[in-house]
Amino acid sequence: MTRKCSPRMNIGLLVIVMMAMAVIAVEDAKICKVPKGEEEMEGICNGIDVAMTEETLFVDGHRLQQQIDELSSFSDTPPPSVTRILFTENDVAARRYVKGAMKEVGLLVREDAIGNIFGRWEGSIPGIPGVASGSHTDAIPYAGKYDGVVGVLGAIAAVRALKRIGFQPKRSIEVIMFTSEEPTRFGFGCLGSRMMANSTNIVEILKESFDAENVSFAEAAKEAGYLDVVMDDSGIPIGIVTAIAAPASLKVGFKGDGGHAGAVLMPVRNDAGLAGAELALSVEKNVLASGSTDTVGTTGVFKIHPGAVNSVPRESHLEIDIRDIDEKRRDKVVDEIKRSAHEIAGRRRVTLTNFEIVNQDPPAQSGDQVVGAAIEAAELLGLEYQTMVSRAYHDSLFMARIAPMGMIFIPCYKGYSHRPDEFASLEDMTKGVQVLSLTLKHLSSL
């Protein structure tokens, strides 16, 4: 049964798993040494408690891969790419698929007004704060099929693995599919987690949000059936996140006079396009000047107008992303970029039409208890791991505002994400789910 619920939850501990990508698919027969029959498999794998190892905690990697492949069929672009934009027909179909997968393992499914989906495994003491794990299933244009998806379906697989051994959690376990982690349609990411974290400005922002077709967020949500809204290649199989960098998002505009490319002489030009190009280089310069590898900056959008080969650009528009795990250092870089924008505008005789800080969220630290549980799980399974910082933006950044959180990463092929060729091997996904299973087992037993 699916029902609507309030976006607020009674979560005491939060584990978010974003397992995506890797190198070569392998057979998972070594993961749990069992005969092919379901009864024989359960006879060998059930009843494991203290002596939990990679050999005895069975995760059905082939079933997980099948679900990932099936979910990838809900796409606006042909394979191997996946495009799944918030509240579109394929996004709604993917949501139905996820709810079906949750129900298949016996979870009680419900949704909130913004479209977050929750699958609950009731604990033996229902009233105490629970444990949650999950991610997102929306995908930017021409992305791959693993990013976010493995975090959602992997959490369901972890529940299936724990139920197979007869485990009963003391704390309830929630599997969450967050709405719109990607900012593709309305220009604002992590909508579901922001709402759950009671972000102060998110409701007002959504009231004024329209997509490229001038469809409002409220209209899109209602059409979809929701309420109007008031790793790298190191070879290490497990990454345990200790902190999440947070971005400051900027929108900058320049305006000049423009003119014909042949008629306006070089000494008298005030080229808005060159002002924008210089600012993009200034972003790189100021980020590198921070002296920290944890500071990164990207000019991801650069548009000029009128955009004709024989016309001097009279307008330019840039969208810039600056992120760091150190909030003060990141904000200092933003200040330097703003100073550079004013200096460039004055020197090139163009107008700085806008310098807007769209959002400037604080970074988040993982909860020590959650990190400790994940480390213990990896060690118990005999899996090598490394602690690491996540420089990517995740829903757990906002979940950290309401509960201790943590993340488990698995390797990805060449570090690719948000691309059609992103890939995670069956072996690495299985190992990630095993670590997640034992982490949930530990935290839900506290």
C-alpha positions in Angstrom: 0.0 0.0 0.0 1.2 3.5 -0.9 0.2 6.5 1.2 1.2 10.2 1.6 3.0 11.4 4.6 4.6 14.4 6.2 8.1 15.1 5.0 9.4 15.1 8.5 10.7 11.8 9.9 11.8 10.3 13.2 15.3 9.4 12.1 18.0 9.1 14.7 20.8 7.7 12.5 21.2 8.1 8.8 23.3 6.0 6.4 23.2 7.2 2.8 24.8 4.9 0.2 25.7 6.3 -3.1 27.2 3.3 -4.8 28.0 3.9 -8.4 30.3 2.5 -11.0 33.5 0.3 -11.4 35.4 -1.8 -14.1 34.5 -5.3 -15.1 31.4 -7.4 -14.3 32.2 -10.7 -12.7 30.3 -13.8 -11.5 29.2 -13.5 -7.9 29.4 -17.2 -7.1 32.3 -16.5 -4.7 30.2 -14.0 -2.7 28.2 -16.7 -1.0 29.2 -20.3 -1.6 25.8 -21.9 -2.1 24.0 -24.3 -4.5 21.7 -22.8 -7.1 18.4 -23.7 -5.5 16.8 -21.1 -3.2 16.1 -23.5 -0.4 19.7 -24.9 -0.4 21.0 -21.3 -0.5 18.9 -20.3 2.5 19.9 -23.4 4.4 23.6 -22.4 4.1 23.3 -18.6 4.5 20.6 -18.2 7.1 21.4 -18.0 10.8 24.6 -16.1 10.4 25.2 -13.6 13.2 28.6 -13.1 14.8 30.8 -14.8 12.2 29.5 -12.6 9.4 31.9 -12.5 6.5 31.9 -11.7 2.8 31.6 -15.4 2.1 28.4 -15.9 4.2 26.3 -12.7 3.8 24.6 -13.4 0.5 23.7 -10.5 -1.7 22.0 -11.4 -5.0 24.2 -9.3 -7.3 22.6 -10.6 -10.4 19.1 -9.6 -9.2 20.5 -6.1 -8.4 22.0 -5.8 -11.8 18.7 -6.9 -13.4 16.8 -4.2 -11.5 19.3 -1.5 -12.5 19.0 -2.6 -16.2 15.2 -2.6 -15.9 15.1 0.9 -14.3 17.4 2.2 -17.0 14.6 1.5 -19.6 12.7 4.5 -18.2 14.6 7.1 -20.1 14.0 10.0 -22.5 17.1 9.1 -24.5 18.3 5.8 -26.0 20.7 3.4 -24.3 23.3 3.4 -23.0 22.4 6.9 -21.9 19.7 7.6 -19.3 17.8 10.8 -19.1 15.2 11.0 -16.4 14.0 14.4 -15.5 11.9 15.3 -12.4 8.1 14.6 -12.8 8.3 13.6 -16.5 6.5 10.4 -17.7 9.7 8.3 -17.3 10.4 9.7 -13.9 6.9 8.8 -12.7 7.3 5.3 -14.3 10.7 4.9 -12.5 9.0 5.9 -9.2 6.4 3.1 -9.7 9.2 0.6 -10.3 11.0 1.6 -7.1 7.8 1.4 -5.1 7.2 -2.1 -6.5 10.7 -3.2 -5.6 10.2 -1.9 -2.1 7.0 -3.8 -1.7 8.6 -7.0 -3.1 10.9 -7.2 -0.1 8.0 -6.4 2.3 8.6 -2.7 3.0 5.6 -0.4 3.8 5.7 2.2 1.1 4.6 5.8 1.5 5.4 9.2 -0.1 5.4 12.8 1.0 4.1 15.8 -0.8 7.2 16.6 -2.7 7.7 13.0 -3.9 10.2 11.5 -1.6 9.5 7.7 -1.4 10.0 5.8 1.8 10.0 2.0 2.3 9.8 1.1 6.0 11.0 -2.1 7.7 9.3 -1.8 11.1 11.7 -2.4 14.1 10.8 -4.4 17.2 10.7 -1.0 19.1 8.7 1.1 16.6 8.7 4.3 18.6 12.5 5.0 18.7 14.4 6.9 16.0 15.2 4.7 13.0 18.0 4.2 10.5 17.7 5.2 6.8 19.5 4.5 3.6 18.9 5.7 0.1 19.7 8.0 -2.8 18.0 9.3 -6.0 16.9 8.0 -9.4 16.5 11.2 -11.4 19.3 11.6 -14.1 20.6 14.5 -16.0 20.4 14.4 -19.8 22.6 11.7 -21.3 23.7 10.3 -17.9 24.4 6.7 -17.1 22.3 4.1 -15.3 24.2 3.7 -12.0 24.5 7.1 -10.4 22.1 7.3 -7.5 20.2 4.2 -8.7 22.6 1.8 -7.0 22.1 3.7 -3.7 18.3 3.1 -3.9 18.2 -0.4 -5.2 21.3 -1.3 -3.2 19.5 -0.3 0.0 16.6 -2.6 -1.0 19.1 -5.4 -1.7 20.6 -4.8 1.7 17.2 -5.3 3.4 16.7 -8.4 1.3 20.0 -9.8 2.5 19.3 -9.1 6.2 15.8 -10.6 5.9 17.3 -13.7 4.3 19.4 -14.4 7.5 16.4 -13.9 9.7 17.6 -10.5 11.2 15.0 -8.4 13.0 16.0 -4.8 13.6 15.3 -3.1 16.9 15.2 0.3 15.2 13.0 0.6 12.1 15.0 0.8 8.8 13.8 3.2 6.1 14.9 3.0 2.4 14.5 6.5 0.9 14.3 7.6 -2.7 14.9 11.3 -2.6 13.1 13.6 -5.1 15.3 15.6 -7.6 18.8 15.3 -6.4 19.7 16.7 -9.8 18.9 20.4 -10.5 18.1 19.7 -14.2 14.5 20.8 -14.5 14.1 23.7 -12.1 17.7 24.7 -11.5 17.7 23.7 -7.9 19.1 20.3 -6.6 18.4 18.1 -3.6 14.8 19.3 -3.4 13.5 16.3 -1.4 16.3 16.3 1.2 16.1 20.1 1.6 12.4 19.7 2.3 13.0 16.9 4.8 15.7 19.1 6.5 13.1 21.9 6.7 15.3 24.3 4.6 14.0 27.7 5.4 13.8 29.1 1.8 13.0 26.0 -0.3 9.2 26.5 -0.3 9.5 30.1 -1.4 12.0 29.2 -4.1 9.8 26.4 -5.5 6.8 28.8 -5.6 8.8 30.9 -8.1 10.4 28.0 -10.0 9.6 27.4 -13.7 11.3 25.0 -16.2 12.4 25.9 -19.7 8.9 25.3 -21.0 7.5 27.8 -18.5 5.9 25.0 -16.4 5.8 25.8 -12.7 7.1 23.4 -10.1 3.6 23.2 -8.6 2.0 22.4 -12.0 4.6 19.7 -12.7 4.2 18.1 -9.3 0.4 18.1 -9.6 0.6 16.5 -13.0 2.8 13.8 -11.6 0.3 13.0 -8.9 1.9 14.9 -6.0 0.5 17.8 -4.0 1.2 21.4 -4.7 4.2 22.4 -2.6 3.7 24.9 0.2 35.9 6.6 -6.2 38.6 6.5 -8.1 40.9 3.7 -9.7 42.9 2.9 -6.5 41.6 -0.7 -6.4 40.1 -0.2 -2.9 36.5 -1.5 -3.0 35.0 0.6 -0.2 35.1 4.3 0.5 33.7 5.6 3.8 32.8 9.3 3.7 33.9 11.5 6.6 32.7 14.9 5.2 30.7 16.3 2.3 31.8 19.5 0.5 29.1 22.0 -0.2 28.7 24.3 -3.2 28.2 28.0 -3.6 26.3 28.5 -6.8 26.8 31.8 -8.7 25.1 33.5 -11.7 27.0 36.3 -13.3 26.1 38.5 -16.3 28.0 41.1 -18.4 26.6 43.6 -20.9 28.4 45.6 -23.6 27.4 47.4 -26.8 28.0 44.6 -29.3 28.0 45.4 -33.0 29.1 44.0 -36.4 32.3 42.0 -36.3 33.8 43.9 -39.2 32.6 47.4 -38.3 33.6 47.7 -34.6 37.3 48.2 -34.4 39.3 46.4 -31.7 40.4 49.5 -29.6 36.8 50.6 -29.1 35.1 47.2 -28.4 33.5 46.4 -25.1 33.1 42.7 -25.6 30.8 41.0 -23.0 31.9 37.6 -24.3 35.5 38.3 -23.6 34.6 39.6 -20.1 32.8 36.3 -19.4 35.7 34.3 -20.7 38.2 36.2 -18.6 36.0 35.6 -15.5 35.9 31.9 -16.2 39.7 31.9 -16.2 39.6 34.0 -13.0 37.5 31.3 -11.3 40.3 28.8 -12.0 42.9 31.2 -10.8 41.2 32.0 -7.5 40.4 28.4 -6.7 44.0 27.4 -7.2 45.1 30.3 -5.1 43.3 28.8 -2.1 46.1 26.4 -1.8 43.9 23.4 -1.0 43.0 20.4 -3.2 39.6 20.4 -1.4 38.7 23.6 -3.1 37.2 23.1 -6.6 35.5 25.5 -9.0 33.6 25.0 -12.3 32.1 27.4 -14.8 29.5 24.9 -16.1 27.4 27.4 -18.1 28.7 30.1 -20.4 26.3 31.7 -22.9 26.7 34.7 -25.1 24.2 36.8 -27.0 23.4 37.1 -29.9 25.7 34.1 -30.6 26.4 34.9 -34.3 29.8 34.4 -35.8 29.9 37.9 -37.3 28.6 39.7 -34.2 30.5 41.1 -31.2 28.8 39.6 -28.1 26.9 42.2 -26.2 25.8 39.9 -23.4 27.3 37.0 -21.5 25.9 34.7 -18.8 27.9 32.4 -16.6 26.9 29.9 -13.9 29.7 29.0 -11.5 30.0 26.3 -8.9 32.5 26.7 -6.0 32.8 23.9 -3.4 34.9 23.0 -0.4 34.6 21.2 2.9 35.9 24.4 4.6 33.1 27.0 4.4 35.2 30.0 5.2 37.8 29.1 2.6 35.1 28.5 0.0 33.4 31.8 0.7 36.7 33.7 0.5 37.1 32.3 -3.0 33.6 33.5 -3.9 34.5 37.0 -2.6 37.6 37.0 -4.8 35.6 36.0 -7.8 33.2 38.8 -7.2 36.1 41.3 -6.9 37.5 39.9 -10.2 34.1 40.4 -11.9 34.0 44.0 -10.9 37.6 44.6 -12.0 37.1 42.9 -15.3 33.9 44.9 -16.0 35.7 48.2 -15.3 38.7 47.4 -17.4 36.8 46.1 -20.4 34.2 48.9 -20.2 31.2 46.5 -19.8 28.4 46.5 -17.2 28.3 43.8 -14.6 24.5 43.3 -14.8 24.3 40.7 -12.0 26.4 38.8 -9.5 23.9 36.5 -7.8 24.8 33.9 -5.1 22.0 31.4 -5.8 22.8 29.2 -2.8 25.7 29.0 -0.3 25.1 25.8 1.7 27.4 24.8 4.6 29.4 21.6 4.3 28.6 18.6 6.5 30.5 16.2 8.6 29.6 12.5 8.8 28.4 11.2 12.2 31.2 9.4 14.1 28.9 6.6 15.1 27.8 6.0 11.5 31.4 6.1 10.1 32.5 3.7 12.9 29.8 1.3 12.0 30.7 1.3 8.3 34.4 0.8 9.2 33.5 -2.1 11.5 31.4 -3.7 8.8 34.2 -3.4 6.2 36.7 -4.9 8.6 34.4 -7.7 9.6 33.9 -8.6 5.9 37.7 -8.5 5.3 37.3 -5.7 2.7 39.9 -3.0 2.3 38.5 0.5 2.6 39.6 4.1 2.8 38.1 7.2 4.5 37.5 10.0 2.1 35.8 13.3 1.5 32.9 13.6 -1.0 33.2 16.7 -3.1 30.0 15.8 -4.9 26.7 17.2 -3.8 24.4 14.6 -2.2 21.1 14.6 -0.3 23.0 13.5 2.8 24.4 17.0 2.9 20.9 18.2 4.0 20.1 15.1 6.0 23.0 15.9 8.2 21.0 18.9 9.5 18.4 16.5 11.1 20.4 13.4 11.9 23.9 11.9 12.0 24.7 10.7 8.5 27.3 8.7 6.6 28.0 7.5 3.1 29.5 4.4 1.5 31.1 4.7 -1.9 32.2 2.0 -4.3 34.7 2.3 -7.2 33.7 3.6 -10.6 35.1 3.1 -14.0 37.6 6.0 -14.5 35.7 8.0 -11.9 32.9 8.6 -14.5 29.5 9.8 -13.3 26.7 11.7 -15.1 27.8 10.0 -18.3 26.3 7.2 -20.4 29.5 5.1 -19.8 29.4 5.3 -16.0 29.7 1.7 -14.8 29.9 -0.3 -11.6 30.9 -3.9 -11.5 28.7 -6.6 -10.1 31.4 -7.5 -7.6 31.9 -4.0 -6.3 28.1 -3.4 -6.0 27.8 -6.6 -4.1 30.6 -5.7 -1.7 29.0 -2.3 -1.2 25.6 -3.8 -0.3 27.3 -6.2 2.1 28.9 -3.3 3.9 25.6 -1.4 4.0 23.8 -4.5 5.3 26.1 -4.9 8.2 26.1 -1.2 8.9 22.3 -1.1 9.0 22.3 -4.3 11.1 24.6 -2.7 13.7 22.9 0.8 13.8 19.4 -0.7 13.9 20.4 -2.9 16.9 21.6 0.0 19.1 
